[in-house]
Amino acid sequence: MSLPGKSYGQTDTGFVVPAEEAPHQRTFMQWPVSRKVYRDPVFLEMVQQTIADIANAISDFEPVIMLAAAERHAEARRKLSAKVQLWDIPTEDLWCRDSGPIFAINGKKELAVSHVQFNGWGQKQVHTNDARVAGRVAERLSLPLLATGLKGEAGGVEQNGYGLLMAHESSWLNDNRNPGLSRDEIEERLLAAYGARHMIWSEGVYGEDITDYHIDSLARFTGPRRVLINLPDDPDMSDRFHVAALETYDRLAANGLQVEVIPEPHSVRTNGPEFVASYANYYVCNGAVVMAQFGDPETDSIASETLARHYPGREIVSLNVDVLGELGGGIHCATQQMPFV
């Protein structure tokens, strides 16, 4: 396969999703509120504070919009910086990467929302409001909503902005999202949704976590032909996630990409069966990279130094977001960029 080294320009729709490191107008986030999801009110407040911490950090570099029902604005405002704006768009949970709008730009510098329908990660969680977030944001911004014919989440596909995608089959080729569609059909629709030309698949892991192993917790593009991947120093070959991660590494390397490994932390503050300690789940905003630190001085430092090399000229902001790791996610999962036009 010939991999792109520069933009292929317009696709059939004329809309392309830019790389995350391209300039942003703003960042969107969602305020978590559902007691069906968060039955413990103390834990919910911890989650809300962590989301506020991320929003406040990003707001030092670019505008942030927090989506929440109007009746939730007072509680959110107590934790949010004055620089963070609140919009009256109801939410259940915080995962704006998955339920939020995917913004694309055409050659006329017009914006649209490329709409992959969120369905609660395959009907695994309540999503009455979250399923409508993307459409409601598009309506408020008076942007066209471009149907893709897909159910899924943006966290399940990673794009470099230059015509290349990567994904795990488990998040897409799955009856809980896209029953009856073949991999070729899903690939064609994803390429159209992102304005891309090529795609690299690996198998992933089915049914072991709510996302069916989103790619953005493992590997991220940092340029047209560069990838960062988060791998353990000593993989456990009885662990399905470790085996799948090594397969993804091999697929990426076999396709001629420059793949650099960030080690997983050797020790973390929070131990639990669902805890995700992913340095790859960072967010690139204007002038900064916002990343998780896990309390392991060695690997936290390696991750910070690596991101500084891959994103020169940007400040590296490290946050304790362990509560999101307990939920199986991270900073990237909680954010969605709106590109600058």
Phi, psi and omega in degrees: 000135176272118182269143184286140174249353176212169183296140176275356179081207186289147173259193183301322179276341183085358182253137181229137173274116182292162172300151181299329182281354174294158183302143181252149164281319184191171174245139173257142174220168182234141181270121181280133184219342193290124175281348171288329178273315184246089185285335180268113183296330179292316178295320178301318179295325177296318179296315179300319180296322179294319177296321177296320179300318179294312180300317181295322179295315181294325184294346173288346185240333179200162179298144177235132174251121174261123180270128180195149174300148186306323182289351178262355188295323182296315180293322179293319184298330180296336182254342187265147171299151177297341180284344180273126181267143178255134174245144180278078174228111186296148179222162167254314189228182193263355196274074186291336175299327187266321183255350181280178184282140173261111186269136178231155182235143174254181184294344177268010182063034175261142179263150171212166175253117176277112197260104167264120188286119176285132179228037176068039181054049179080043177062031180268346184211152176305137183206033181304313179274317184300328178294344183252359184301310184301314180294322181290324176294316178301318180296317181295326180270000182056045179252146176293146177255112184265109181292138178252344185075016182242147166251135181162203188215145179294335175293346180270002177216139180242134182236149179261356181079001181235025173101008184234136176239156167221149183199161170266134178302327186298335180273350186231312181276071193211131182296343178281350174242303191231064181297139176086353179262136176280168177298321179298319180293318178296317179300315180301319182286324176293317178300318178294321182297324184258357183067037184251172185239337185222156182215139175247122179253148160224168193290317185079205181222124180269133164076006182263341174216169188297332183270352190057041173067075175298139180295330187286355172270355184240308190221141181223139170289138173239011179175181183303325184230016183246142178223139166257136179226140183260110184230150175287148176296325183232083185300142176263108186286359171267354179267119184298326180291321177296315179299315180294322180296318178294324176295318178298316176305312182298319180297317181294314179296321180294338178267015171083013179275151173276111186247120178248139183262132165257126180291148171292154177298143179281331177221147180227162181284333186240124177250128178190155185295334182260000187292128178252116178253080187248115170286339181287343184271052179264171178232133178261120176237182182297111174085002183206161167238124180258117188233162176272144167241145189243007177088007173261105187304321183292305184285328174302318180292317178301315181297315180297314180295323180294315179296324178297324177290320183283336180233066184299144178086358179253142176288138176262117181251118182255131182233149169276107179236038183305326182298327176289323176299323176297331180273356178092017183221200182195197187294316180300320181299334186265002188230156174211124185272147170248113186292154178281137174232000000 
